[in-house]
Amino acid sequence: MSRKLETHAEQLAALGHPVRLAILRHVVQAGPEGVAAGDIQCKVDIGPSTLSRQSQHRSRTGRGEAR
């Protein structure tokens, strides 16, 4: 299996949770200017530690960054 295919599988797995998909949706909808963590927490109705933990999954695959 190619490394590129493995990378894509890891990225898709990182999104394989409803909370992570909801977070991604809000980030994408915000556009290039981004969105504050507090806004995501309110929209998705999760606490700061949950947001942090779920965001770590995306960050490990290169699909998210903090500013």
Secondary structure as GFF3:
##gff-version 3
##sequence-region A 1 67
A	DSSP	alpha_helix	3	14	.	.	.	ID=ss1
A	DSSP	alpha_helix	18	30	.	.	.	ID=ss2
A	DSSP	three_ten_helix	31	33	.	.	.	ID=ss3
A	DSSP	alpha_helix	37	44	.	.	.	ID=ss4
A	DSSP	alpha_helix	48	60	.	.	.	ID=ss5
###
